[in-house]
Amino acid sequence: MIIIDVGNTNIVIGFYKKNKLKKLIRLNTEKKIDIAKKQINKFFKSNKKIINNIKDKFCILSSVVPSLNKTFKNIFQKNKFKFYLINPKKISFKDSINYNLNQIGSDRIANYAYVYSRKIKNCIIIDFGTATTFDVIKNNKYSGGLIFPGINLSMDTLLKNAELIKNSKISKSNKIVNNNTSASIQSGFYFGYLHAVNGILKQIIKENKFKPKVYITGGLGKIFKDKIIYKPIYMEYLTLEGIKEIGNKHFYE
């Protein structure tokens, strides 16, 4: 099975065999249709051998870039794959989701699918992507969540609008007060987001009066995992695992 997570910044493609992730490919999200077509066709040519060896030619797509969905569908079906696009309104466990199904992203549905399938009663999932999202699961039901700008998006906005500030890498910072601009930006973003995340967690737990597990995912999640309160579980590919759960239910049951 091929599992695809199309985000606003990256496309993550996972090759699964017997429920295990065997290979991972990460591409930049190209939103121009003609460029996207070339990119996906190049993907097929570059991975022809592994694609030909896939026994179950199934493809499941989670996408928050609707303009690309038809392109993926046409190319995968042309290559003889059974194709399924996650639709929140048609998901089997939609009655457990307390959220506007016309507005919720399929990536957040996938995150919930992971914990739902494992009957994890109470948890909070923090996803560090283009946006930083919090998904709240209480009594194994999706209670809602919140969204605020992602770290890279905020960094890009700062660099675009501040003429004297040059490019700075987002990384873990050991001290909050620094003596140069680059280090000051690093500590500002690191501690700013860290304290925002911890503050939001405290508020969610206070309002919901529960003791949740905390999961974090997304590439930048790893730089925060040791400092986030409540001892979070870091799973870089949690969203892919959730998409896989939905795919298994659709294709095999």
Buried (B, 14 or more C-beta within 10 A) or exposed (E): BBBBBBBBBBBBBBBBBEEEBEEEBEBEBBEEEEEBBEBBBEBEEEBEEBBEEBEBBBBBBBBBBEEBBEBBBEBBEEBEBBBBBBEBEEBEBBEBBEBEEEEBBBBBBBBBBBBBBEEBBBBBBBBBBBBBBBBBBBEBBBBBBEEBBBBBBBBBEBBEEEEEBEEBEBEBBEEEEBEEEEBBBBBBBBBEBBEEBBEBBEEBBEEBEBEBBBBBBBBBBBBBBEBBEBEBBBBBBBBBBBBBBBBBBBBEE
